[in-house]
Every structure is written in C-alpha cells, then in structure tokens.
Amino acid sequence: MSNEPTYAVVEKFVSVDGEGPTAGALSVFIRLAGCNLRCTWCDTCYAQTHQSATESITLTQLVDYVNQTGIAHVTLTGGEPLLHPHVKELLQALSFVTVHVETNGSIDIEPFRVGEHVHFVVDYKLPGSGMEHTMCLENLEKVTLADAYKFVIADAVDMQKAVALVKQYNLTCKTQVYFSTVFAEMTPADVVEVMKQEKLNGIKLQLQLHKYIWDPSDRGV
Ligand code: SF4
C-alpha cells in the first residue's frame, strides 16, 4: 500500500480570487475540510468538519489537477488548511505556482514557510466573530510584505479593535492590510468613513467579489 499523503477535500475549482492581494485574478481553489474555530458569521460552515470532505485525493492527484488547469495561482483554503497533517508536503509540491494560504489566524504560520512561492493571507478574528481569544498574536509580527492580514469587521467594536491592532503592530509597514465587512451586516461606507477619520493610509477596503458576481450562497464559484 502507498504511503502517499491524502487530502480531505471539500471542493476544488477554478474561479477568480474573491479577496486578498490577487482578488479578481484567476486561481485554483482547493478547499480542505475541517476547522478548529466556529465564527459567528462563518460563510463556509459546510467545510467546518472533517466529515464535510467530498473526496479524498492523493498528493499526486491534487498536483496533477492544479497542473492541468493551466492556472498559475492556487488559493489553499478551508476550513483551516494549516490543520491538515500533510499540508507542508502539498505546499512543497506546488512550487511551480504561487500559493496563497488563507488561514484563520489561530495557527503559527512560520513552520509553513516552505518556499518563496507560498504567501499567507491571515485573518484576524475580531470580537464579533466570538473567536478572538484563539488568535496567534505572533503572526502579527511574522507577516511580510508578500503576505496579507485581513480584518473582517462586523460592527463598530470590531472596527475600533482593527484600527488599534494596525497601529499597535505597525502593520501597514510590514504587510498588506485589508478591511472587509461581514456581508450585509456592516456597510462598506461605514468602514470608509472610519478609514477617513483615522487617516488609515495603506489599508484597502475589500469587497468579497464572489458575493457580488454570484449569489452569496453559491458554492464552487
Ligand atoms: S475560521 Fe473560517 S471556516 Fe472556520 S469557522 Fe471561522 S469563518 Fe468558518
């Protein structure tokens, strides 16, 4: 029997990246099953448990799939992809493309820096998520200009905390910073207003493209 790693995959598809530094560009999405958090506003509840996987795919099959798409960028997401026992092997094997790892901010990213082709889009779960106590604060020191930090803002308390963290960690000098809203709960206009008041240079407001292009409940797009 082969010892090749296998991956619990919820879905894999080609689309445009909805968020982060490559928003609007084509990407191969690989969504791994399982998450250690339970955010109040989670929009990917269908990927939260290991049982949510729809297929078990070997490393070779996943790499072949990415290769045959002809797309030069991969978005590795979840759930929480860094929980997967063999994620490092996958990241190493994908050295022929650039990879954005979308991680929920609760896991130290440093052990997963396996090459120049791997960048991290790290969430900071603000109070409104109910998961702030799980955040790995060291990541706020470890991100680079090739990575990004994403703050999903649900309300004024979240906004205040996001602004405080950006200032405290001098984040805009270290990495790319995105503010995004919980769809339909806080208006992007409110966020812009605070960005203006606080003179938040270097931060980009991000609208989740997928939810404007397709129905917000659509999957695999
Ligand atoms: S970390 Fe992401 S997948 Fe996990 S519960 Fe929060 S929003 Fe959902």
Residues whose N, C-alpha, C, O or C-beta is under 5 A from the ligand:
A	BS01	SF4	C35 L37 R38 C39 C42 D43 T44 G78 G79 N104
